[in-house]
Structure formats: structure tokens, C-alpha cells
Amino acid sequence: MPRHRCLVNGEARADLDVSDRGLAYGDGLFETIAIRAGRPCCWLAHLDRLARGAVRLGLPVPSPARLKQEATRLGDGVECGILKIILTRGPAARGYRPPPEPKPTRILMLTEQSPPSIEARISDRAARVRVCQTRLGINSQLAGLKHLNRLEQVLARSEWADASADEGLMLDAEGRLVCGTMSNLFLIDEDGVLQTPLIDRCGVAGTARARVLDDARAAGLEVRERRLALTDVVRARGAFLTNAVIGIWPIRTVEEHAFELSRLPWTLLERVHARLLQPELEW
Amino acid sequence: MPRHRCLVNGEARADLDVSDRGLAYGDGLFETIAIRAGRPCCWLAHLDRLARGAVRLGLPVPSPARLKQEATRLGDGVECGILKIILTRGPAARGYRPPPEPKPTRILMLTEQSPPSIEARISDRAARVRVCQTRLGINSQLAGLKHLNRLEQVLARSEWADASADEGLMLDAEGRLVCGTMSNLFLIDEDGVLQTPLIDRCGVAGTARARVLDDARAAGLEVRERRLALTDVVRARGAFLTNAVIGIWPIRTVEEHAFELSRLPWTLLERVHARLLQPELEW
């Protein structure tokens, strides 16, 4: 069993009041952060997304200094792991209406991992991907947020229990391609242009997705965020997924369609992957 | 402060493991039940919806006998109150994939209320209703379920903090009228037909809604479940909301549009209201 460590509002405990709005309504946000050498990877990107999400939900923005101090406390002595931060609107009386002065709940949970399985070469662990039946509802107010309403992802991930697939692609209610159950999607089209679905109507604005977009543009690669369909996948030269903990995750197959892995822009992907899983030195 | 009583998996406690999937993903269901004379109202309807929701989410259906025993224990000596039942997929390791053998968490929370405010004549407390900007995403897989993913309702109810409105109507992503933030909607159209929005794409299948539909049909009233728009509201003779704890809730105004309350089918509504808030004798 992996070792867990947990802080709830700075206290070493692992329980929550049942009146917490995070439980009652999914009224909150979370971040999932890779830990290497006891330090978080892409810390500022996660903190920034958490802060922007808090503003959009009308939650007080948590203190970066306090989160850093707590993350440091949990990460101490941990070579490799995953830090999950949950921020909720806190305990409250019944009813959807948010309390005028919420007392947010801040949870940090660390799960240790064994390094070797993580650090395998990215080309060696290309994903077999299926297409999920479960659709994503369209709601531009919630799009992009890493909020706690994740039943669509749960139902999508419930569609297979065997090892036949590593990840599932999800379409929105209108049939557009959005993301994987726990990842963002990129395609390299016939002209070598990097494409990724817009996440203005559903889906999560992944920190790894943002890093890929930035680094690809900096490398002079043409990049387009647009509406994509499943037909774009089968026409693409290559495809990969991104996730803050996995990093770059090349796609080997989508259902019956196989990709030639050699056609991915490996130099760029290896570099971005290394950056995604590099512990912050100054944070 | 109202008195709270709480049972978690049958134990008198009020805390939850932070690894519970109810918190992490809103992976669960809830029921909100009126208590009168220490006994729940419409118990079987709530139990039935909970069981059907559990089947749809792939959760083990909780034992009715155990729920009854726990509800009895909490309700003992309580004249008037609200019982909330939360059922989650329980604690689990990270990841959307549901554990093959979940250990569900069952939470019962009772909040006492003072009877007078509740038992006022329904015509005396007609609602002023606004129209919310927050939309409901369309997802037929989740439609009807009283699940724990309620951020849309939270955002909708955040749109006003003053006493200018009692409830807000919500439209779906395509602009169709669906429900109130915490209620279902009924209209009496120009021909005296009772109409209510379909809840096949979003919204909750309210127990009070079902009771109104059944009793109206039994009374010989014509009833239609269909797609409705805001224009249907202003054309209607009258309108009312339903909620398991409030009962029948007539609408006085929707934004600037005022209804003549006298045009509602009061005999039927008073009868249904009484049934909704009548404690079960045999349960």
C-alpha cells in the first residue's frame, strides 16, 4: 500500500465535516501535482489555475505561501509521488446558496509512488485509447475549471474495467471531441500543425496542455485550438495526450486505428515531458 | 442554531474520510426528506429514487430496512425537520475508475426546524421568481438523478444574495426551461392543461413532481411533460414550483410578469401539498 500523508486546513488529519459543501455539491476545486525529489513540478502553473478557478467560483483565493509551506511539509523525504490539493467552500448549513462568509476547506494529500514505473521512456508507454459513450455536458461557465463535479469522467472511466485500453476519449453533447477522461488531447495534422480541442464549453484547462501550447509556439510550430471531431483523429499523422502526473503520453491506437509513433515531434515532446516532471528548484 | 444529528454508516459521527469519492468527484447521490412528527414524508418515493439512482451509477443499493432503522433513530422526538441522506461510492485510491468492490458511505443528517414557518397556508407564501443566467449542461446519462454534482445550482443560486427573489428558474444550454435551482416547475396553460418540462436531458426527477403528476392525472386533469420555453411561462394562466420539503410553492411573479394566483387549481394543490408533508404512518 502506498503511504498517504494528509493535511486539512494545516492540521495533520484525514477527515472532513459531512456538512462540507465539497461533499454536498462538489462545490470546490482540485489540483493533482507530480512530486519529484520532494518538490512539486509546475507548482506555479497549478497554483495559478487554482487561483483562477477560485475567482470564477467566488471562493477566497488560498495563500500561496501557506500552500507552499504545507506542500513542503508533506513532501519532505518523498522521492516521487502525487500531491492532490482540494479546495472547497467549506462547511455550511443546508441549501445551494453560498454562505456570505465561507470558511473554505483546504486539503493536501500526498501519495508516494515508486519512481521506476514513472520514469520509463515516453515512447515505451504509448496508450491504447478507446472512445467513450459518456458525453460531456456543455457549460461554458464551468468549462476549463478543475472543479469537483466529475461524475461524467467517473461514468466514462466505468465503461471498461479490463486492461484493453489505457484511456478513453470523450465527446461533448454535440459530438465534438474534447479530451480524455484524465488528459488533454493533441493531434498533429497532415500539414504538421499541432491541434487541440477548444475547452471553452467543457473539459479541463490542463496545466500540461498549456505547457505544450507554449513550448510548441516557442519552437516555431504552428498551433491551433479549435473544434475537433473523431474524423480529425483518423486523418492525423500522430496524436498524444497530456496529464500533469503522466506528462506526455503518446497514442498508439484509437479503437482500431493505429498511429505511426515515429511521426510525432519527438524532440519537442521529450523536452516538454522533461519540463513537466522536473521539480521546481525555486518555488 | 438548529440542532443537527448525524449518522455515518450507522455510527453517531459527523466526519468523512477525505479520500471519499463523494468529495473527490461528487460520486454519489442524495435525498432531502421532510420530517413531521418524527417520521419521514414520502419515504418510499425517496427510497425508490435513491435505489434507481444507485443502479444508474453502479452503486450498491442501500438496504431499505437499515435506512428506515437509522431514520427512525435520528427522527426520535423531532417534531419537524429535514432529513438529508447522502450515499457515496466511498473511500478509494486516486483515479476516476470506480473500485471493483466499493465500500459505499451512507450519511444521514437531521436538521430540526420550527413548525410554524413551514405550515403556513401555501397561498400566503407565493414565490417571487427570477430567471438565472447560469445554464444547465445537457447530459441525458445524468438527467433526473439527484447526484452530488451541483455546481450549476450553486452558481445559479449565487446570482442573487438579497431577498428580492425566492427562487430562480434555470434554462438548459439550448435555452429550454428546465426547473428552479431547488424545485421543479409546473404551468397551467391557456387551456387549463398542466405542463411541466421534460427532465430527460438535465434537471432532477423530483419526488414532489412525480406526486403532482400522479395526483393530477388521477383527478382527471390533462398533463403534458414537454419542452418548454420562457414564452410558455408568460402565456400561462398560473405557475407553481414543487420541492419535497416546501411542498407546493405557487409562483406570484417571474421577473416582471405577475400571475393571478386565483387561477391555480387550488383544490388539487392543497390536497397534494397535504400529502407531500404528511408523515408516513406505516413505513
Contacts between the chains, C-beta under 8 A, distances in Angstrom:
chain1	res1	chain2	res2	distance
A	2	B	93	7.8
A	4	B	19	7.7
A	6	B	18	6.1
A	8	B	18	6.5
A	14	B	17	6.2
A	14	B	18	5.2
A	14	B	19	7.3
A	15	B	15	4.1
A	15	B	16	6.3
A	15	B	17	6.2
A	15	B	18	6.5
A	16	B	15	6.4
A	16	B	16	4.9
A	16	B	17	7.7
A	16	B	18	5.3
A	16	B	20	7.8
A	16	B	23	6.3
A	17	B	14	6.2
A	17	B	15	6.2
A	17	B	16	7.7
A	18	B	6	6.1
A	18	B	8	6.5
A	18	B	14	5.1
A	18	B	15	6.5
A	18	B	16	5.3
A	18	B	86	7.3
A	18	B	107	5.3
A	18	B	109	6.4
A	19	B	4	7.7
A	19	B	14	7.3
A	19	B	109	7.3
A	20	B	16	7.7
A	20	B	23	7.3
A	21	B	154	7.7
A	22	B	23	5.1
A	23	B	16	6.3
A	23	B	20	7.3
A	23	B	22	5.1
A	23	B	23	4.9
A	23	B	86	6.9
A	23	B	88	7.7
A	23	B	148	7.1
A	24	B	30	7.4
A	24	B	86	7.5
A	24	B	148	7.1
A	24	B	150	7.3
A	25	B	26	7.5
A	25	B	148	6.8
A	25	B	149	7.8
A	25	B	150	3.8
A	25	B	151	6.5
A	25	B	153	7.0
A	25	B	154	5.3
A	26	B	25	7.5
A	26	B	26	3.5
A	26	B	148	5.8
A	26	B	149	5.1
A	26	B	150	6.3
A	26	B	151	5.7
A	27	B	150	7.4
A	27	B	151	6.3
A	27	B	154	5.2
A	30	B	24	7.4
A	32	B	94	7.7
A	57	B	151	7.6
A	57	B	155	7.6
A	58	B	158	6.1
A	82	B	94	6.7
A	84	B	94	6.9
A	86	B	18	7.3
A	86	B	23	7.0
A	86	B	24	7.5
A	88	B	23	7.7
A	89	B	154	7.9
A	93	B	2	7.8
A	93	B	111	7.8
A	94	B	32	7.7
A	94	B	82	6.6
A	94	B	84	6.9
A	94	B	111	6.2
A	95	B	157	7.6
A	95	B	182	7.5
A	96	B	150	6.7
A	96	B	153	4.6
A	96	B	154	5.1
A	96	B	156	7.4
A	96	B	157	3.9
A	96	B	181	5.6
A	96	B	182	6.1
A	97	B	157	4.6
A	97	B	158	7.2
A	97	B	161	7.7
A	98	B	154	6.4
A	98	B	157	7.4
A	98	B	158	5.5
A	100	B	161	6.8
A	107	B	18	5.3
A	109	B	18	6.5
A	109	B	19	7.3
A	111	B	93	7.8
A	111	B	94	6.2
A	134	B	141	6.0
A	135	B	139	6.2
A	135	B	141	7.2
A	136	B	137	7.8
A	136	B	139	7.5
A	137	B	136	7.8
A	137	B	137	2.6
A	137	B	138	5.4
A	137	B	139	3.9
A	137	B	142	7.5
A	137	B	173	7.2
A	137	B	202	7.3
A	138	B	137	5.4
A	138	B	138	6.5
A	138	B	173	4.7
A	139	B	135	6.2
A	139	B	136	7.6
A	139	B	137	3.9
A	139	B	152	6.6
A	139	B	173	6.5
A	141	B	134	6.0
A	141	B	135	7.2
A	141	B	152	7.8
A	141	B	155	6.0
A	142	B	137	7.5
A	142	B	151	6.1
A	142	B	152	7.2
A	142	B	155	7.8
A	147	B	151	5.8
A	148	B	23	7.1
A	148	B	24	7.0
A	148	B	25	6.8
A	148	B	26	5.8
A	148	B	151	7.7
A	149	B	25	7.9
A	149	B	26	5.1
A	149	B	149	3.7
A	149	B	150	7.4
A	149	B	151	4.8
A	150	B	24	7.3
A	150	B	25	3.8
A	150	B	26	6.3
A	150	B	27	7.3
A	150	B	96	6.6
A	150	B	149	7.4
A	151	B	25	6.5
A	151	B	26	5.7
A	151	B	27	6.4
A	151	B	57	7.6
A	151	B	142	6.1
A	151	B	147	5.8
A	151	B	148	7.7
A	151	B	149	4.8
A	152	B	139	6.6
A	152	B	141	7.8
A	152	B	142	7.2
A	153	B	25	7.0
A	153	B	96	4.6
A	154	B	21	7.6
A	154	B	25	5.3
A	154	B	27	5.2
A	154	B	89	8.0
A	154	B	96	5.1
A	154	B	98	6.4
A	155	B	57	7.6
A	155	B	141	6.0
A	155	B	142	7.8
A	156	B	96	7.4
A	157	B	95	7.6
A	157	B	96	3.9
A	157	B	97	4.6
A	157	B	98	7.4
A	158	B	58	6.1
A	158	B	97	7.2
A	158	B	98	5.5
A	161	B	97	7.7
A	161	B	100	6.8
A	173	B	137	7.2
A	173	B	138	4.7
A	173	B	139	6.5
A	173	B	173	7.5
A	181	B	96	5.6
A	182	B	95	7.5
A	182	B	96	6.1
A	202	B	137	7.3
